[in-house]
Amino acid sequence: MSEKPTRTRRSGGRAGNARRAAKRAIEQTPWRIPVNTDAPTEPLPPEGVEALHNAAMEVLEEIGIEFLNDEALDYLRKAGCKVEDQNVKMDRAWVMEMISHAPSQFDITPRNPDRKITIGGKHMCFVNVSSPPNVMDLDRGHRVGDMDSFRDLIKFTQYFNCIHVAGGYPVEPVDVHASIRHLDCLYDKLTLTDKVVHAYSLGSERVEDVLEMTRIASGLDADEFFSKPRVYTNINSSSPLKHDWPMLDGAMRFARRGQPVVVTPFTLAGAMAPVTMPGAVVQFLAEGLAAIALFQFINPGCPCILGSFTSNVDMKSGAPAFGTPEYVRATQISGQMTRHYGIPLRASNACAANAPDGQAMWESMNSMWAAVNSGVNLVYHAAGWLEGGLIASYEKFIMDCETLQQFQRYFEPAIVDYSPESLAVDAIKDVGPDGHFFGCDHTQERYETAFYTPFLSDWRNYEAWEEAGSQWTAQRANKVWKDILGEFEAPAIDDGIKEELQSFVARRKSEGGVPTDF
C-alpha cells in the first residue's frame, strides 16, 4: 500500500449529532459503550470447565483441524504442529502458549475517534444486522437485497447511538456486480457512517481494497493507521473441523497488520456439530482456538475475539433455530469458557422468525439476555435480523433498537444506587400511609429522568390506543424508520478525503474490480 501524508480531518460525530438534534424523529439515548454490571451466569462447575477444556484439547491433539490454505500450513509447520496433507494436530501446551498472547481487552478506533469502541472486559458493543441476502419492510414486502435498501440500513446504523459498529453488509446488494460490490458498499459505509467498519475475508483483492479504503477515510498514512486497531474482520470455520482458504487468507492479512479478527465457528448442534450442547461447545472451542493460535503465532498480541454461534436445528426440518433454551445455555457455557482463556466473546441477537412479530421478539430477547448474562462483548446482528439471518427487516431494526436502548438503561448505575437520597426514607416518612408520591418533592426533583422513556412502545390504555389508530408495534416502527430517513444527514467528512475515496473506487472499477466466477 502506498503511504499518504497525514491530513487534518474534520470529525463528523458531534457536529452531525448537533445538526440532527434540531429535528429528532425520535428521542434516543446518547452514544456510549455500555458496561455490563451483572455477574455472568456460569452453568459449569470448575470440573465442568476442565472437562470441556480437556475435550477441546483432545480434539486438537488427536483429531486435528483441516486448514485449507497452504500459507497457513507453512506457518503451522514452522510452529512445530503435526501437518499431514491439510490436517493439523496441535499440542495443547503450544495452543495455550499462543492464546496467552491474545489481549483480553482492546480498542478499535474508526475515522471519527469519538466513535472508538472497547472490546473485552465488561464492555458490550452492538453491531447492525449483517449479510442477509433478502430484505423486507411492511410497504414493499419480501425482496432480494439491493443497493437502495443497503443504504437505508446503513443510515439506520449511523443514526442510532445504540449501534456501535457498521458490520458486514446489512443486506447483500445483488443489483451491483460482485466484482465491484465491495467498492460501492465500503464507499457508502465510510461516507454514510463514521463508526467502526468490517471487512469481509472473501478474497485477497477485496481485503486489500477495503484496508486501503478504510485507511484513506482515516486521513492517516499507513504506518499510523496500522499502529493500532482501526478495522476488523470476522471469519467462520466450515464446520465441522475446517478453515477454508479465503477466510484464512483474509484473517492472516489482518493479523499481520495487527487488526482484529473475530473467529466464529458455525456449530449448529445436530447438523454441523454434536447434538449435545456441551459437545457442540467443545467443537466450537477446538475450531476457534486453532485459528486464534495460528494468528498469535503469526503476530503475537494481535487482537482476536472468539465468536459463539452455537445453537440447535429443528430436527424435523433441519432449519436452524435461535433464541432457544439450548442457544441460551450454549452461549452461557461459551462465555464461561472464553473467560477461562482470557479472550473476548462475540455472540448474536438471533431469531428464526420470518416476520417482525411476537416470535421474533421473544427469540431475540432470549438471545439478548443470553448475551448479557454470558458476558458477551460484541453482539452481532443486534438490530434487524430475521429468518435465521436470511432477511434484514426495516421494522425489526427499529424494534431491536428500542430493546438495545432498554438494555443500556438497565446497565446504568443509577438504578442500583443505594445512597440515602435513592433509598428515600425521608420521602417515605413525609408521604406516610395516607399520601402519594406523585407530588412530593423527591419525585418532582427526579421524575423527568427517573425512568426509561421508550420511543416505540405504546403505554396508553386500550381506548386511547384504539382512538389513535390501533397500530401494532411493527406499524409504529414503519413510521419511525421513514421519519429517520427523512431527517438523516451523513456525518461530515473532509472533501479531500472523499475525493480520494472516489478516485480509488473509480480506478479499481476501471481495472475490473476483483475476479469472480460469473
N, C-alpha and C positions, 0 to 999 in steps of 0.2 A: 504494500500500500504506500502511495506517495504521501509524504508529510506536508501539511499545510501550516502556515503561520497561525498562531493563536489569534482569534478575532474577539473583540469585545462584543458580548452578546446582550440582547435585551431579553429579560425573563418575562414570559407571558403569564406566570401563575397569579401573582397578586393583582396585577393590573387588570388581567382578564376577569378575575373574580369580582373586582370592584365595578367593572362595567356591567357585569351581569346582575349585580346586586340591585340595580335600579329597576329591573323588570320582574324577575323571580316567578317562573312558572310554579315553583313550589318553595316552601321554606325547608331547607335542608341543614343538616348538621355540618360543622366546619371540617375542613381537611385535617386529619390526624391519623397516626398509625396506632390502632388500638393495642392496648396491653391487656392480655388475658389474666385477670386477677384470680381466677379459680385454680384450685389444686386439681391436677389431672386425675381422671379415673384410671385405675390400674387393676385390670381384672386378674392379672397373673401374680401369684406369689413369687418370691425370689427364685424358688426352684423351678417355677414355670418359665421365667425369663432365661434361666440357664439351660433348660431343656430345649427351648426354641433356638437359642444361640448355637448349641451343640449340633442340633439337627441341620441348621443352615450351613455350619462349617463342614459337616459331613457331606452335604450336597456338593460344596465347593471342592473338597479334597478327593472325594471318591467317585462322584458322578460327572462333575465338571459343567462348564458353561460353553456353548458354542459362540465363538467370536468370528463373524463372517466378514472380516476385514484384515487384509494382510499386514497393514501398518500396525494395527492393534496387536496382532500376533507377534510381530517383531519386538514390540515393546515388552510383551509378556514373556517372551523367551529371554530377553535381556534381564528381566526381573527374576529369572530362575524358576518360573512356573513350568509345569509339565504340559507341553503342547504336542498334541497328536492330531495331525490334519488341522481341523478348526476347533477341536475340543481342547479346553484349557482347564487344568486342575490346579488349584491354588492351595498352598499351605496356610493353615489358619493363622499361624503366627505372623506370616507375611501380610495377610489381609488385615489383621488388627493393627499391625505397624503402619500400613498405608493409610487406613481410615483415621488413625490418630492424628494425621496431619490436617484433616479437613476441619475448617473453622466451625465452631458451634454457633457463631453469630457473625453477620457481615452486613454492610450497607450496599445498596445499588443506587447510583446517582444518575438520573436522566439529564436531558438537556436543560431542564429547569431545576436547579439544585433544591428549590423549595419543595420539590416533589420526591425527594430522596426517601427511600424506604429502608427499613431494617428487617432483616430476615434472621430468625433464631430467637433464643431465649423465650420470653413470654409474648413477643410481638406477633401480631396476626394481620396479614395483608390479604386483600381481596382482589381477585382477577376477574375480568369480564368473561363471558361465555366465549369459548374458543373452538373453532374448527368444524362446526356443523356444516353439512352440505346444503341444508334446506333452511328456509326462514318462514315465519308465519306472523300475521297480525290479524286482528278482527276484521279489518276492511278488505284486505286482499287475499286472505286465506293462506293456505299452504302452497309454497312455490320453491323452485330451485333458487339458490343464492345468487345474487347479482351485486354489482358494484354500488348501486344506489343504496341497497339495504346494508351493505358493508359500511358505507359512510355514515348512515343513520346510527348504526350500533356503535361505531367509533365515537360519534358525537355524544351518545349517552355515556360512554366510558369516560370521556373527558368531563362531562357535565357533573356527574355525581362524585362528590367528595368521598363517599364511602367506597368507591372503586379506586384502588391504588395502582393497578398495573394494567396496561394495554397488552394483553397476552396474545395468543395466536389470533388468526383472522376470526372475528366474531361470527362471520358466516363466509363460506368459500364463494368468492365471486366468479362463477364459472363462465360469465359472459366476457371475461378477459382471458386471453390465451395463457396457458400455463407457462410458456417460455418467458413472459414478461409480467405475469401477475404479481410476483413478489415486488417488482419495482413500483408498480402503481399502488399496491397495498401499503408498502412501507413509506412511500412518499406521503400518503394520506395520514398514516398513523403518526408520522413525525411532524406533520404540519397541523393536523386537527387535534392533536394531543401534545402535552408536554410531560407526560408520565413515562415511567419505565416501560420499555417495549421488549418484545420477544422476537427471536429469530428461529424459524424452522430449520432443523438439521435435515434437509432434503436435497442434498447435492452440494458439492464444494462451491460451485459458482454462486448459488443462492446465498450461502453462508457468507462468502467474501463480499458480495454485493451489499448485504444487509449490514455487515460490520462497517463497511465504508460509508454507507448512507447514514448510519447512526453516528459515526464519528463526525461526518460533515455537519450534521444537525447540532452537534455539541459545540461547534466552533473551536475545537481543540486540535492540536497536532497529534500524531499517532502515539508518540511517547507519553504525553499527558493523558490522552484518552484511555490507553490501556494500563495506566498506572494504578487504576482502581476499578472495581466492577461498575459497568455502565449499561450493559445489555446482557440478556441471558437466553439460554435455550433449554428446551425440555425434550428429552428423548424417551421413547418407550421401548422396552425389550419386546421381542417377538416371542412371547410366552407360548410354550414352556421352554426355558433354558437357552434362549438365543438372543444375541445382539446383532443387528444387521449392519450392512456396510454404510448406508448413508447416515444413519443415526450416529454410529461411532465416528465417522469421518467428521461430521459437524461438531460433535461434542469434543473431540480431540483438538480441533481448531480453537474452540472456546477455552479449553483447559490450558493450552499452550500460552494463550494471551491473558490468563488469569480472570476470565469471565465465567460467571456462574453457570453450572449445569444442573438441571433437575433430572433425576433418573427415576422413571415411573414404570415399573413392570405392570403389565396388563394381565393381572392374575384374577380371573373370574372363576370362582370355585365351582367345580363340576364340569367345566369346559376346558380352560387353559391352565387350570391348577387343581390340586386335590379338592374333593368335595367337602372335606372338613376345613373349618376356618383356620385352626392352627396350622394345618398342612399348607393351606394357601399362603399364609403369612410366612412360613418357612421358605417357600419358593420365592416369594416377593423379596425376602431378605437376601437370599442367595444371589438372585439376578441383580438386585440393586447394588449390593456391596461389591460384587465382582467388578461392575463398571466403575464405581467410585474408587476402588483400589487401583484400577488402571489409570484413572485421571490423576490420582495423587502420586503415582509413580512418575507420570509424565511431568507434573508440575506440583510438587508438594505444597500444600496450603491453598490450592485453588478452591474457590467456594463451590460446594456441592450440596444438593438437597435430595433427600430420599422421598420419592413420591409414592404414596399408597393409593392404589386403585383396586383394592381387593374387595370384591363383592361376590354375590352369587348369581346364578342364572335361574330362570324359570325352567324347571326340569320337565315341564310339559311341552314347552315350545323351543327352548334353548335361548330365548331372548334374555339379554342382561337385565338384572333387577338392581335397583339402587334405593337408598333410604330404607333398607330393610333392617330388621333386628340383627341379622348376620353382618351387614355392612357396618352398622354401628360398632359392634363388638370387634370386628376386624380392624377398624380404624383405631379403636382404643388400644388394642394389642400392638398395632403398628407404632402408635405413639410411645408406648412403654418401651418398645424395643429400640426405636431411634434415639430415645433419651439414653438408653443403655450404651449406645455407640457414640453419643455426643454429636449427632448430625441433625440439622433442621428437617422438618417434616412438611410435605405437601399432601393435601387431600382435596376433595371436591365437594361442591354443592350440587349433588347429583340426584336425578329422579328419572323414572321411566315413563311418566305420564305423557300423553300425546297432546294435551291442551293445558292452558293456564287455569287449572281447576283445583278442586279440593285435594285430589290425589297428588297433584304436582306440589302443592304447598306442604302437605304433611310429610311427603317423602323428602322434600327439600329441608324442612325443619328438622327431621331426623338426621339428615346429613350435616346440617349446620351445628346441631347440638353435639353430634359426634366430633366435629372439628374442634368445638370449644372444649369439650371435656377430654379430648385426646391431646391437647396442647399443640394443635396444628399451627404452623407458622405461615403457610401460603395456601390460600383456599382458591383453587381453580374453579372456573365456571360458576363464580359466585352469583352472577346475575344473568338470567336469560336462557338457561338450559332446559330443554325438553327432549322427550323420546330417547332417553339414554345417550344424548349427545348428537342426535341426528337433526334436531330442529333448534334454531335460535328464535326465540319469541320476543317480540317487542313488549307485549304486555307483561310477560313473565319477568323481563328485565326490570320493569318498574316495580312490580310486586316484590321481587327479591331485594331491591334496594331499600324498600320500606323495612324489610326484615333485617338487612345489614345495619341500617341506622339504629334499629332497636337493640341489636347486639352491642353496638358501640355504646349506647346509653347504659346497657346492663353492666358494662365494664367500669363505668365511671365511679371513682371512689366516693363521691357524694352519697351514693345510695347506701353505703355501709359506714357512713360517718357516725361515730359514737361520741362526739363532743357533747357537752351539756346542752348547747343550742339545738343539736339534732335530736338528742334524747327527749327534749321538750317537756321535762317535768313541770317547769313553771307554767307552760301553756296549758297543760292538763289541769294543774291546780286552778288557774284563772277561769277556765271554762267550767270545770266541775261537772256534776252529774246532770245538770238541768240545761246546759247551754249547747252550743255547737261551735265548730271550728272555722266555719266559713268566714266569719267577720272578725276573728281575733287577730291581734297584731302579728302573732307568729305566722299565721297563714298569709296575711296581707303583705308581709315583707318578703315572702318566698313564692307566692302562687304562680308567678309568671315563668319560673324556671324549675318548679318542683318536680314536674313530670314530663316525660317524653310526649311531644306533640306530633302525631302522625300526619303525613301529607296524603295518605291514600286510604287509610281506614275511615270508616263512617260510623261514628259513635251516637248518631241521633236515634231516637226511638222509631218504631216501625212506621207510625203515621207520618212523621216528618220525612223519613227516608222515602216513603211512598209518594208523598207530595212532591218531592224533588226529582222524581222520575224513576224510582225503584231500580237504580243502577247497581248491578253486581260488580264485584271487585275488578274483574278484567275490563269491564266497560269504563270504569273510572280511570283505570290505568291507560286505556286507549286515549282518553282526553289528555292525560298528563304527558304522554310521550309526544303528542302533537304540539302541546304548548312548549315543551322543551326544545323541539326542533325549530319552532317559530322564533325563539329568542336566542338560539345558540350563536355564540361568537367564538371563533377559533382563538387559541392563545397566541400572543404576539410571538413573532419570530423575525430575526434580523433579515432585512431584504437581501443582503448579500448571501447569507446562508441559504435562503430559499432559492435564489438563482443558481447557486452551486448545486443544490439538490436537483433542481430541474435539469441542469446541464448533464449531471451524472446519469439521470434516468434516460434522457434523450440519447446520450452516447451509447448506453448499454442496449437500448432498444434498436439503435441503428446497427449494432453488432449482432443483433438477432436474439438477445437475451440469453437464455440457457437452453441446452439441448433437451428435447422431450421425445417421447415415443409416439407422439401424434401431432 
